[in-house]
Amino acid sequence: MRFWSRLGKKDTPKDAKIGISLVTYGKADGLASLIHALKEQTFPNFKIFIFHDGPWLSMDDKVVCDMAIAGDRRFDVICTAERANKFGHNMRQPGFDLAIKFGCNWIGTMNADSWYAPTYFEWMLSEANRMKASFVYCNMVHSHKLWAPIKTELKRGKIDAGAWLASSALSSLVRWDSLDFAADWFYINDLMKQPSFSAAKVDGYLFTHN
């Protein structure tokens, strides 16, 4: 972090606001860790919609989440009436819809078993703005590969739901309707088919999937 200001990342659009559809089930401690990572972001203008797949498993889990949020109004928590157990994909599109309703012009997805470098939002927006792109993604460290660093690509099995942001103008052209395990890739692939799709990549490992 102490070298971040030297890297010259001054291209972050001043009017940007990020909306994230974050899905979880249980994992209260992991969710709390992610919330703290988000609260440390160098770019502060975001709104996080935390969707829990069904009611809280216990009041202790709710307390852990509430304590991590600590009244920060950038975080909203929504518990669905019943557990769908569809990898959280049933909650992606509702999160996007809320983000756009709240005036977010960039959207993304996260899971509670994730962690981000504090420059994730700022660096992603800066690179997207510099390249005039409607979609931006970064490299990652992934538990499916025993926490090996992965050079992401816009291919199935090479990118994760938590490693990208899309402009709301682009995302509004496609609906996340699939509940398949690979629904995140299907959504990205549909975005790539749009005439307004253009991609930028941050070559840093800003995202960890646990």
C-alpha positions as CSV (number, residue, x, y, z in Angstrom):
1,M,0.0,0.0,0.0
2,R,2.8,2.4,0.8
3,F,3.9,2.3,-2.9
4,W,0.4,2.6,-4.4
5,S,0.5,6.4,-4.8
6,R,3.7,6.0,-6.8
7,L,2.0,3.9,-9.5
8,G,0.2,6.8,-11.0
9,K,-3.3,5.3,-10.9
10,K,-5.1,8.6,-11.4
11,D,-7.6,7.6,-14.1
12,T,-10.4,6.6,-11.8
13,P,-13.6,8.2,-13.1
14,K,-14.9,10.8,-10.6
15,D,-18.5,9.9,-11.1
16,A,-18.1,6.1,-10.7
17,K,-20.2,4.1,-8.2
18,I,-19.8,0.4,-7.8
19,G,-22.7,-2.0,-6.9
20,I,-21.9,-5.5,-5.9
21,S,-24.2,-8.5,-5.6
22,L,-22.6,-10.5,-2.8
23,V,-24.0,-14.0,-2.1
24,T,-23.4,-16.1,1.0
25,Y,-24.7,-19.0,3.0
26,G,-23.4,-19.5,6.5
27,K,-19.6,-18.6,6.5
28,A,-20.2,-15.7,8.9
29,D,-16.6,-15.4,9.8
30,G,-15.5,-15.4,6.2
31,L,-18.2,-12.9,5.4
32,A,-16.9,-10.6,8.2
33,S,-13.4,-10.9,6.8
34,L,-14.6,-9.9,3.3
35,I,-16.6,-6.9,4.7
36,H,-13.5,-5.6,6.5
37,A,-11.5,-6.0,3.2
38,L,-14.2,-4.0,1.4
39,K,-14.2,-1.3,4.1
40,E,-10.5,-0.9,3.5
41,Q,-10.9,-0.2,-0.2
42,T,-9.0,2.9,-1.5
43,F,-12.1,3.7,-3.6
44,P,-15.0,4.3,-1.2
45,N,-18.0,4.9,-3.4
46,F,-19.7,1.5,-3.5
47,K,-22.8,-0.2,-2.4
48,I,-22.8,-3.9,-1.4
49,F,-26.0,-6.0,-1.4
50,I,-25.4,-9.0,0.8
51,F,-27.8,-11.8,-0.1
52,H,-28.0,-14.7,2.4
53,D,-29.5,-17.8,0.8
54,G,-32.3,-18.3,3.2
55,P,-32.8,-17.2,6.8
56,W,-29.7,-16.9,9.0
57,L,-28.5,-20.2,10.3
58,S,-28.2,-18.7,13.8
59,M,-28.5,-15.4,15.5
60,D,-24.7,-15.6,16.2
61,D,-24.1,-15.5,12.4
62,K,-26.3,-12.4,12.1
63,V,-24.5,-10.7,15.0
64,V,-21.1,-11.4,13.4
65,C,-22.3,-9.9,10.2
66,D,-23.8,-6.9,11.9
67,M,-20.7,-6.3,14.0
68,A,-18.5,-6.3,10.8
69,I,-20.8,-3.8,9.1
70,A,-20.9,-1.6,12.2
71,G,-23.6,0.7,10.8
72,D,-21.8,1.3,7.5
73,R,-24.7,2.3,5.2
74,R,-22.8,1.0,2.1
75,F,-23.9,-2.5,3.1
76,D,-27.4,-3.9,2.9
77,V,-28.3,-7.4,4.0
78,I,-31.2,-9.3,2.4
79,C,-32.1,-12.8,3.6
80,T,-34.3,-14.8,1.1
81,A,-37.4,-16.6,2.5
82,E,-36.1,-20.0,1.6
83,R,-32.7,-21.6,0.7
84,A,-32.4,-22.2,-3.1
85,N,-28.9,-23.9,-2.9
86,K,-28.1,-22.8,-6.5
87,F,-24.6,-21.5,-5.9
88,G,-26.1,-18.1,-5.1
89,H,-26.9,-17.6,-8.8
90,N,-30.6,-16.9,-8.1
91,M,-29.5,-13.8,-6.2
92,R,-27.2,-12.3,-8.8
93,Q,-29.7,-10.5,-11.0
94,P,-31.7,-9.1,-8.1
95,G,-28.4,-7.6,-6.8
96,F,-27.7,-6.0,-10.2
97,D,-31.2,-4.6,-10.3
98,L,-30.8,-3.0,-6.9
99,A,-27.4,-1.6,-7.9
100,I,-28.8,0.1,-10.9
101,K,-31.7,1.4,-8.9
102,F,-29.2,3.0,-6.4
103,G,-27.4,4.7,-9.3
104,C,-24.4,2.4,-9.6
105,N,-22.7,2.7,-13.0
106,W,-20.5,-0.4,-12.5
107,I,-21.6,-3.8,-11.2
108,G,-19.9,-7.0,-10.0
109,T,-20.4,-10.1,-8.1
110,M,-18.7,-11.6,-5.0
111,N,-19.0,-14.6,-2.7
112,A,-18.4,-14.6,1.0
113,D,-15.5,-17.0,0.6
114,S,-13.4,-14.3,-1.1
115,W,-10.9,-11.6,-0.2
116,Y,-9.7,-8.5,-2.1
117,A,-6.6,-6.3,-2.1
118,P,-7.5,-2.8,-0.8
119,T,-6.8,-1.4,-4.3
120,Y,-9.2,-3.7,-6.1
121,F,-12.0,-1.2,-6.9
122,E,-9.7,1.7,-7.6
123,W,-7.3,-0.2,-9.9
124,M,-10.1,-1.9,-11.8
125,L,-11.9,1.3,-12.4
126,S,-8.7,3.2,-13.3
127,E,-7.8,0.6,-15.9
128,A,-11.3,0.4,-17.4
129,N,-11.4,4.2,-17.7
130,R,-7.9,4.4,-19.2
131,M,-8.8,1.8,-21.8
132,K,-12.3,3.1,-22.4
133,A,-13.6,-0.4,-21.6
134,S,-17.0,-1.6,-20.5
135,F,-15.6,-4.7,-18.7
136,V,-12.5,-5.2,-16.6
137,Y,-11.0,-8.2,-14.9
138,C,-7.9,-9.1,-12.9
139,N,-5.7,-12.1,-12.1
140,M,-6.6,-14.3,-9.1
141,V,-5.4,-16.8,-6.5
142,H,-7.9,-19.7,-6.5
143,S,-8.6,-22.5,-4.0
144,H,-9.7,-24.8,-6.8
145,K,-6.0,-24.8,-7.8
146,L,-4.7,-25.1,-4.2
147,W,-4.3,-21.4,-4.0
148,A,-2.1,-21.1,-7.0
149,P,-1.9,-17.8,-8.8
150,I,-3.9,-17.9,-12.0
151,K,-3.5,-15.7,-15.1
152,T,-7.2,-15.1,-15.9
153,E,-8.6,-15.3,-19.4
154,L,-12.0,-14.7,-21.0
155,K,-12.6,-18.4,-21.3
156,R,-14.6,-21.0,-19.4
157,G,-12.6,-22.2,-16.3
158,K,-10.2,-19.3,-16.6
159,I,-12.2,-16.5,-14.8
160,D,-14.2,-16.4,-11.6
161,A,-17.4,-14.6,-10.6
162,G,-15.5,-12.4,-8.2
163,A,-12.8,-11.2,-10.5
164,W,-14.5,-8.7,-12.8
165,L,-16.6,-5.5,-13.0
166,A,-18.9,-4.5,-15.9
167,S,-20.5,-1.1,-16.7
168,S,-24.1,-1.0,-15.8
169,A,-24.8,0.1,-19.4
170,L,-23.4,-3.2,-20.6
171,S,-24.8,-5.4,-17.8
172,S,-28.3,-4.1,-18.4
173,L,-28.2,-5.7,-21.8
174,V,-28.0,-9.2,-20.4
175,R,-29.9,-11.0,-17.6
176,W,-28.3,-13.5,-15.3
177,D,-30.9,-16.3,-15.6
178,S,-28.8,-19.5,-15.4
179,L,-28.6,-21.4,-12.2
180,D,-26.0,-23.8,-13.5
181,F,-22.6,-24.2,-11.7
182,A,-21.0,-22.3,-14.6
183,A,-23.6,-19.5,-14.7
184,D,-21.0,-16.9,-14.1
185,W,-19.2,-17.9,-17.3
186,F,-22.4,-18.0,-19.2
187,Y,-23.2,-14.5,-18.1
188,I,-19.7,-13.2,-19.0
189,N,-20.0,-15.0,-22.4
190,D,-23.3,-13.3,-23.1
191,L,-21.7,-9.9,-22.2
192,M,-19.0,-10.6,-24.7
193,K,-21.5,-11.0,-27.5
194,Q,-22.8,-7.4,-27.1
195,P,-21.5,-4.8,-29.6
196,S,-20.6,-2.4,-26.7
197,F,-18.4,-5.0,-25.0
198,S,-14.7,-4.0,-24.7
199,A,-12.4,-5.5,-22.1
200,A,-9.5,-4.2,-20.0
201,K,-7.3,-6.3,-17.7
202,V,-5.4,-5.5,-14.5
203,D,-2.4,-7.8,-14.4
204,G,-2.3,-7.8,-10.6
205,Y,-3.6,-10.6,-8.4
206,L,-6.2,-8.6,-6.5
207,F,-8.7,-11.4,-5.8
208,T,-8.4,-14.5,-3.7
209,H,-11.1,-17.3,-3.9
210,N,-11.1,-19.4,-0.7
